Amino acid sequence: MAKEKPKLVTLRVCFDITVEEPYNIEECKTLADLPEETQAEIFEYINWAQPEDFNVMVQTKSKTQAIWLELIRMVKCNRFNGEKIVQLLLKHQELWKAVTLERDYGDLIGLRDMSEGGEWSADTLYIVPVEGKEEQLEQLARQNFDADEVVWVKKYEVCERFGEYTADDWSKKLLKVWWD
């Protein structure tokens, strides 16, 4: 009798990985729940992967940006729908250069919540627009993100947050989208 091939199951992390049964993939909440050899493969993959290797593919952006998009995708809190927002951002990549999700006040409440087994408590999306596409990006956010506030960060604050000390025109260089 020929040996049957093991059934393979896919788990979405930031990319698809495949593990052999009998691991109950539904019970895997963290990487630590996976077999050690699979964990090692994941970390090796992360070290050499290119942005195009990730499911959340942003061809003109970095591997780091792909990871941020995956983190954003996982957040669903109040009216913030990370899945929908990432889908829209990927559909309209021509409007933005970089995006991140943070706490508006720069505190560590999200870290505290995660340490207690809770979710990442981020409430503010920051988006760097493509020059000349600022109005279209703002319109996309206002019409589709269901946010409480969509504003351009003030020039002095952008300079401070970006570590820039020049008086260049930063009037519409950082879009802030906030959910209460």
C-alpha positions in Angstrom: 0.0 0.0 0.0 1.4 3.4 -1.0 1.9 5.9 1.7 -0.6 8.7 1.5 0.8 12.2 1.3 -0.1 14.3 4.4 -2.8 16.8 4.0 -1.5 20.4 3.9 -3.2 23.3 5.5 -2.5 27.0 4.9 -2.3 29.6 7.7 -2.2 33.2 6.8 0.3 35.1 8.9 1.8 37.9 6.7 2.1 35.4 3.9 0.9 31.8 3.5 2.8 29.0 5.2 2.0 25.4 4.9 2.2 22.9 7.8 1.4 19.2 7.8 -1.4 17.8 9.8 -2.0 16.7 12.6 -1.5 20.3 13.8 -4.9 21.9 14.4 -4.4 25.1 12.6 -7.5 26.7 14.1 -6.0 26.4 17.5 -2.8 28.3 16.4 -3.2 31.8 17.8 0.5 32.8 17.6 3.7 31.6 15.9 4.6 29.9 19.2 1.7 27.5 18.7 3.2 26.2 15.4 5.8 23.4 15.3 9.4 24.6 15.9 10.6 23.8 12.5 7.8 25.8 10.9 8.6 28.8 13.2 12.3 28.5 12.0 11.1 28.5 8.4 9.0 31.6 8.9 11.8 33.6 10.5 14.2 32.5 7.8 11.6 33.6 5.2 11.1 37.0 6.8 14.8 37.6 6.6 15.2 37.1 2.9 11.7 37.7 1.5 11.1 40.4 -1.0 7.9 42.6 -0.9 6.4 40.7 -3.9 6.6 37.5 -1.8 3.9 38.7 0.6 0.2 38.2 0.2 -0.3 41.9 1.0 1.7 42.9 -2.1 2.7 46.5 -2.6 5.2 46.3 -5.5 6.4 49.9 -5.2 6.8 49.7 -1.4 9.0 47.9 1.1 8.8 44.6 2.9 8.2 46.7 6.1 5.2 48.4 4.4 3.8 45.0 3.5 4.0 44.0 7.2 2.4 47.2 8.3 -0.5 46.6 5.9 -1.0 43.1 7.3 -1.1 44.5 10.9 -3.6 47.2 9.8 -5.7 44.5 8.0 -6.1 42.5 11.3 -7.5 45.5 13.3 -11.3 45.7 13.7 -12.4 48.0 16.4 -15.5 50.2 16.6 -15.9 51.6 13.1 -12.3 50.9 12.1 -12.4 48.0 9.6 -8.8 47.2 8.8 -9.6 44.6 6.1 -11.7 47.1 4.1 -9.1 49.9 4.6 -6.2 47.8 3.3 -8.3 46.6 0.3 -9.0 50.2 -0.6 -5.4 51.3 -0.1 -4.1 48.5 -2.3 -6.7 49.3 -4.9 -5.5 52.9 -4.9 -1.8 52.5 -4.5 -1.2 55.4 -6.9 -2.4 57.8 -4.2 0.0 57.1 -1.4 3.7 56.4 -0.6 3.5 55.0 2.9 1.0 54.2 5.7 1.1 53.3 9.3 -1.4 52.8 12.2 -0.5 54.3 15.6 -2.0 55.7 18.7 -2.8 59.4 18.3 -1.2 60.4 21.5 2.0 58.4 21.2 1.3 56.5 24.4 1.9 52.8 25.0 -1.7 51.8 25.8 -1.6 49.4 22.8 1.5 47.7 24.2 -0.2 47.5 27.6 -3.4 46.0 26.1 -1.4 43.4 24.1 0.5 42.4 27.2 -2.8 41.6 28.9 -4.0 39.5 26.0 -6.0 42.2 24.4 -6.0 43.6 20.9 -3.7 46.3 19.5 -5.4 49.6 20.5 -4.4 51.8 17.6 -6.7 54.5 16.5 -4.9 56.7 14.0 -3.9 56.0 10.4 -1.1 58.2 9.0 -0.7 58.3 5.2 2.0 59.9 3.2 0.4 60.9 -0.2 1.9 60.8 -3.6 2.6 64.4 -4.6 -0.3 65.8 -6.7 -2.7 63.1 -5.4 -3.4 64.7 -2.0 -7.0 65.7 -2.7 -7.9 62.3 -4.2 -6.4 60.5 -1.1 -8.3 62.8 1.3 -11.5 62.1 -0.7 -10.9 58.3 -0.6 -10.5 58.5 3.2 -13.5 60.7 3.8 -15.9 58.7 1.7 -14.8 55.2 2.5 -12.9 54.9 5.9 -15.9 55.8 8.2 -13.5 57.8 10.4 -14.3 60.4 12.9 -11.6 62.8 11.6 -9.7 63.2 8.4 -7.2 66.1 8.5 -3.9 67.2 7.1 -1.3 67.3 9.9 0.0 70.8 10.6 3.3 71.7 9.0 5.2 72.1 12.3 4.0 68.8 13.6 4.9 67.0 10.3 8.4 68.5 10.6 8.7 67.4 14.2 7.4 63.8 13.6 9.5 63.3 10.5 12.6 64.8 12.1 12.8 67.5 9.5 13.9 71.0 10.3 13.5 72.7 7.0 10.7 75.1 6.1 9.8 73.1 2.9 6.1 73.0 2.1 4.8 70.2 4.3 1.2 71.6 4.2 -0.3 68.4 2.7 2.4 65.8 3.3 0.8 63.7 6.0 -2.9 62.7 6.2 -4.2 61.8 9.6 -7.3 59.6 9.8 -8.6 59.1 13.3 -11.3 56.9 14.9 -12.8 57.5 18.4 
